[in-house]
Amino acid sequence: MSAPPTILVFDSGLGGLTVLREIVRARPDAHYVYVADDAFFPYGHHSEEQIIARVVPLIGELIAARAPDLVVIACNTASTLVMSDLRAEYQVPFVGTVPAIKPACASSRTKRVSVLGTKGTVQREYTRALIRDFSQGCEVTLVGSPELASLAETALSGEAVGDAAIAAEIAPCFVGAGASDPARTDTVVLACTHYPLLLDRLKRLAPWPVDWIDPAPAIARRVSDLLGPPGSEADHAGAEMNFTSGRPHTLSRALTPFFGGRVPA
């Protein structure tokens, strides 16, 4: 019986858990190593040069220590900056996370789409190039949220986060005169993996219903394709949760659903 594949999932914090959750559903046969770079969180507070200088060697250290069969960069900010460097430097297959602008614009009925991301992600040329190439006649509004990723981490940790704080972060996404406006925003791209942690509240606090586009299912399909046919389901394949700060995680109950019911070591 062959050993289960090891998948390394990397993010600036806990947002990548939303990507991990979908990958685990697609590949329950794998061993998972989740690494949160909390020592450098949030990435939006650092320059592009600082992020590249941080992430590229750090991923190399993790590859050397963990020998993964595949690495997922479950962070839009990092993925829009470091994927070419990582692929040039290391032989392991990589899967990145980029704003799902193409499917969002293809599915929008009103042709008005908003991209909700960190300030860094929405300002990046990579994101603007996706809009130029794939907007398909849609009017795309870029919304850089300064606090939503941190609010998501706070909420996952069990601390209270008020509705008003979340509503203020998403308000600029909603362009139009209300639910009856035929030219209103009808689709919002979640361009940060932290944001689906708050999806139920985003839906509840939205001034009118929209389609929220989460790239995680597509990422999971790509990971599974690259790994090839799965082996027999092996819940005992295991899971690990690591913080670059070295602090122990104390969120076992909150994390278990993301790891497919496994309790991460």
C-alpha positions in Angstrom: 0.0 0.0 0.0 1.5 3.3 -1.1 2.0 6.1 1.4 -0.6 8.9 1.3 0.5 12.1 -0.4 1.6 15.0 1.7 0.0 18.4 0.9 1.4 21.5 2.4 -1.1 24.4 2.6 0.4 27.8 3.3 -1.3 31.1 4.2 -0.5 34.3 6.0 -3.0 33.2 8.7 -6.1 31.1 9.1 -7.9 32.1 5.9 -6.3 29.3 4.0 -8.4 26.9 6.1 -11.3 27.7 3.7 -9.1 26.3 0.9 -7.9 23.4 3.0 -11.5 22.4 3.7 -12.3 21.9 0.0 -9.1 20.1 -0.7 -9.7 17.6 2.2 -13.1 16.9 0.8 -11.6 16.2 -2.6 -8.6 14.2 -1.3 -9.4 12.5 2.0 -6.5 10.1 1.3 -3.8 12.8 1.9 -1.7 13.9 4.9 -2.1 17.6 5.5 0.4 20.1 6.8 -1.1 23.6 7.3 1.3 26.5 8.0 0.1 29.9 9.0 2.7 32.7 8.8 1.3 34.5 11.8 4.7 36.0 12.6 4.3 38.1 9.4 0.5 38.6 9.5 -1.2 40.5 7.9 0.7 40.5 4.6 -1.3 43.6 3.6 0.9 45.6 5.9 4.1 44.7 4.1 5.6 45.8 0.7 5.7 43.5 -2.3 9.5 43.2 -1.9 9.2 42.3 1.8 6.6 39.6 1.0 8.7 38.0 -1.7 11.8 38.1 0.5 9.8 36.4 3.2 7.8 33.8 1.5 10.2 32.3 -1.1 12.9 31.2 1.3 10.3 30.2 3.9 8.6 27.8 1.5 12.0 26.4 0.7 12.6 25.6 4.4 9.1 24.0 4.7 9.8 21.9 1.6 13.1 20.7 3.0 11.5 19.9 6.4 8.2 18.3 5.2 8.9 16.9 1.8 5.4 17.6 0.4 4.2 16.1 -2.8 2.4 19.4 -3.6 2.3 22.9 -2.1 -0.8 25.1 -2.1 -0.3 28.9 -1.6 -3.7 29.6 -0.1 -3.3 33.3 -0.1 -4.2 35.8 -2.8 -1.7 38.4 -1.7 1.2 35.9 -1.8 0.1 34.1 -5.0 -0.1 37.3 -7.0 3.6 37.9 -6.1 5.6 34.8 -5.6 4.3 31.9 -7.8 6.8 32.4 -10.7 9.7 32.6 -8.2 8.6 29.5 -6.3 8.2 27.5 -9.5 11.6 28.6 -10.7 13.3 27.8 -7.4 11.7 24.5 -6.4 10.7 21.3 -8.2 7.5 20.6 -6.2 4.2 21.3 -8.0 2.5 24.5 -6.8 -1.1 25.6 -6.8 -1.9 29.3 -6.2 -4.9 31.3 -5.3 -5.9 34.2 -7.5 -9.1 36.3 -7.7 -11.8 34.4 -9.5 -12.6 37.3 -11.9 -13.1 35.2 -15.0 -15.9 33.0 -13.7 -17.5 35.9 -11.8 -17.7 38.0 -14.9 -18.9 35.1 -17.0 -21.8 34.4 -14.6 -22.9 38.0 -13.8 -26.3 38.9 -15.2 -26.2 42.6 -14.5 -22.6 42.9 -15.7 -21.5 44.6 -12.5 -19.0 42.8 -10.4 -17.0 43.7 -7.3 -13.7 42.2 -6.3 -13.3 42.3 -2.5 -9.7 41.7 -1.4 -6.9 43.2 0.7 -5.6 46.6 -0.3 -2.5 45.0 -1.7 -4.4 42.4 -3.8 -6.7 44.9 -5.5 -3.9 47.4 -6.2 -1.7 44.8 -7.8 -1.1 44.8 -11.5 -1.8 41.0 -11.6 -5.4 41.7 -10.5 -5.8 44.5 -13.0 -4.5 42.3 -15.8 -7.1 39.7 -14.9 -9.8 42.4 -15.3 -8.5 43.5 -18.6 -8.4 40.0 -20.0 -11.5 38.5 -18.5 -14.0 41.2 -17.6 -16.2 40.2 -20.7 -17.9 43.6 -20.8 -18.5 43.8 -17.0 -17.9 46.9 -14.9 -15.6 45.7 -12.2 -15.3 47.6 -8.9 -12.1 46.9 -6.9 -12.7 47.1 -3.1 -9.6 47.0 -0.8 -10.7 46.0 2.7 -8.3 47.1 5.4 -9.7 45.1 8.2 -11.9 42.2 7.0 -9.1 39.5 7.2 -8.2 40.4 10.7 -11.9 40.4 11.7 -12.2 36.9 10.2 -9.3 35.7 12.3 -10.8 37.3 15.4 -14.2 35.7 14.8 -12.6 32.2 14.2 -10.8 32.5 17.5 -14.1 32.9 19.3 -13.9 36.6 20.0 -16.9 38.9 19.3 -16.9 40.8 16.0 -19.8 43.3 15.6 -22.0 43.3 12.5 -21.3 47.0 12.0 -17.6 46.4 11.5 -18.2 43.8 8.9 -20.9 45.7 7.1 -18.6 48.7 6.8 -15.9 46.6 5.1 -18.3 45.2 2.5 -20.4 48.3 1.8 -18.3 49.6 -1.1 -18.9 46.4 -3.0 -22.6 47.2 -3.5 -23.0 49.6 -6.4 -26.5 50.6 -7.5 -29.8 51.9 -6.2 -30.9 48.7 -4.5 -32.2 45.2 -5.2 -34.5 46.4 -7.9 -31.8 48.3 -9.9 -31.1 46.3 -13.1 -27.6 47.7 -13.1 -26.7 46.8 -9.5 -23.8 44.7 -8.4 -24.9 41.0 -8.5 -21.6 39.2 -8.0 -18.8 39.7 -5.4 -15.4 37.9 -5.8 -13.9 36.9 -2.5 -10.3 37.7 -3.3 -8.9 36.8 0.1 -9.1 33.3 1.6 -10.1 34.7 5.0 -13.4 36.1 3.8 -15.3 32.8 3.4 -14.8 32.3 7.1 -17.4 35.1 7.4 -19.6 34.0 4.5 -22.8 33.4 6.5 -22.5 36.9 8.0 -21.6 38.5 4.6 -24.8 37.1 3.2 -26.9 38.3 6.1 -25.4 41.8 6.1 -25.4 42.4 2.4 -27.9 45.2 1.4 -29.2 42.9 -1.3 -28.5 39.3 -2.4 -25.4 38.7 -4.6 -23.4 35.7 -5.7 -20.3 35.3 -3.6 -17.5 33.7 -5.6 -15.1 31.5 -3.6 -12.2 30.0 -5.6 -11.6 27.1 -3.1 -13.6 24.4 -5.0 -11.7 25.1 -8.2 -8.4 25.0 -6.3 -9.3 21.6 -4.8 -10.1 20.2 -8.3 -6.7 21.4 -9.5 -4.9 19.8 -6.6 -6.6 16.5 -7.2 -5.9 16.6 -10.9 -2.2 17.2 -10.2 -1.9 14.4 -7.6 -3.7 11.8 -9.8 -6.2 9.2 -8.8 -6.7 9.1 -5.0 -6.0 6.1 -2.9 -8.4 4.5 -0.5 -9.8 6.9 2.0 -7.5 7.2 4.9 -8.6 9.4 7.8 -5.5 8.1 9.7 -3.3 9.9 7.1 -3.2 12.7 9.6 -3.0 16.5 9.8 -0.8 19.1 11.4 -1.3 22.8 12.2 1.8 25.0 12.5 2.4 28.7 13.2 5.6 30.4 12.1 5.6 32.3 15.4 6.1 28.9 17.1 3.0 29.3 19.3 0.9 26.2 20.0 -2.5 26.2 18.4 -5.4 26.1 20.9 -8.3 25.9 18.4 -8.7 22.2 18.0 -12.5 22.2 18.2 -12.8 25.2 15.7 -10.2 23.7 13.3 -11.5 20.1 13.2 -14.2 20.8 10.5 -11.6 22.3 8.2 -9.5 19.1 8.5 -12.3 16.8 7.6 -13.0 15.8 11.2 -9.4 15.1 12.0 -7.9 16.7 15.1 -4.7 18.5 13.9 -1.5 17.8 15.8 
